[in-house]
Amino acid sequence: MKAGNITRAVNSPQQFDINHLFGNVYELTHTDNTQKVTVTDRESNKKHTEYEYRLYLETVSVDNYDDMVSALVALKYTPGDEISLMRKGITDSENEEYAVYLAYVTACKTFAREYYGVQNVTHD
């Protein structure tokens, strides 16, 4: 699995975000492992809450729903990761890593459907 970057923000991040840059070029982000962190301001000594999370970010060319799903999955998993996880799933369909991977792929499909306004996809 790709590492992503540990990031902090004042506002809670969205799990997925798509930013259409131009033509078929998009900036995609995915966040996970979001945790609330209490931070003390150095100057005022006041405490406030921030959100720490792992950020995955890519700029990609996307032409359709299928491309979008593939690009979203690729934010977090390399092709080698996917093959390894599928082998684990074939060997043990209850494998925890495989279950996490399937949940992520399902979330990617759901988000891409919502973005494109797709109701039914017959080959999911």
N, C-alpha and C positions, 0 to 999 in steps of 0.2 A: 504494500500500500504506500502511496506517496505520503511524504511527511507533512506537507502543508506548513504554514507559518503561524506561530503563536502571536496573537494580536489582542489588543485591548481597545475597548470603546466605551463611551458613556451610555450609549443606547444598545439595547439587546439586538444582535444581528438577526437577519432573516436566514433561514436554512439555505435557500437558493436565491440567486438574483441573476437576472439577465439584463444586460445593458446593450442595446442595439447601437453600435458605433456608426456604421454606414454600410450600404449594400448588403452583403451577406456576412459581414464581420460583426461578431458579438464578443463582449467581455462577460465571462461566466464566473460566478463565485458560488462556493459552497462553504458553509461553516458547520462545525460540530464540536463536541466536548465543551459547550458553553457553560461557564461557571460564573457566579457572582463573586466579586472580589471587593473587599472593603479597603479603600485607599485613604491614607491620610495626606492631606495637602501640606506640602513643606512650608509654605508661607503662612497660612492661616491656622494650621494644625487641626482643621476641620476634616471630619471623615465623610466620604461619599462612596457610593457604589459604582463600580465599573464592571464590565463584562469581559472576561478573558475567554478566548476561543481559538480554535484551529481554523485558519483560513486557507482555502484552496482557490486559486485564481488563474484563469487562462484566457487568452484572446484567441478565438477560433473562427473559421469559416463554416457557416451552417446554412444549408439550403432548404431543409424540411424537418418535419417532426423526427424522423429516424436519425438524421444527423445530430439533432439537438440532444436526443437521448444518449447517443454514443458519446457526444462531447461532455455531457454532464457526468456520465459514468467515468470518463477518462480524467475528470478533475481529480478524482480520488484514487482510482485504480489503473495500473498499467495493464497492457494486454497480458503480460506474464502473470500478474496478480490474478486476473480473471481466470486464466487457464488453471492455475493452481487451486483457486477456490472452487471452480467447477469440478475438478478431480476430487476434492475433499467432499463435495456434495454428492457425487456419484458413489463414493465409498461409504459415506455416512450422511444421510439427508438431515440428521439432527445436529450436525457439526455447527458449533456456535459461530465460528468465523463465516461459514457459508450462509447461515441465517442472517447475519449482519449485512453481508454482501447483497443478498436477495432483497432485504428490506430497503437498502440504499437504491438498488436498481428500480424497485417499485416506486420509490419516492421520486426518482428522476423521471420516470414515465408519467407519473401524475403531474409533476410540475410542468413538463413539456406539453402535455395535453392541455393544461390550463392556459399556458402561454399561447399556444396555437389555436385554442378554442376547439380542439378536436374532441368529439363525443365518443366515438367508438373506433378503436384501432383493431383490425382483425388479426394482425400477425404478431401481437405482443407476446 
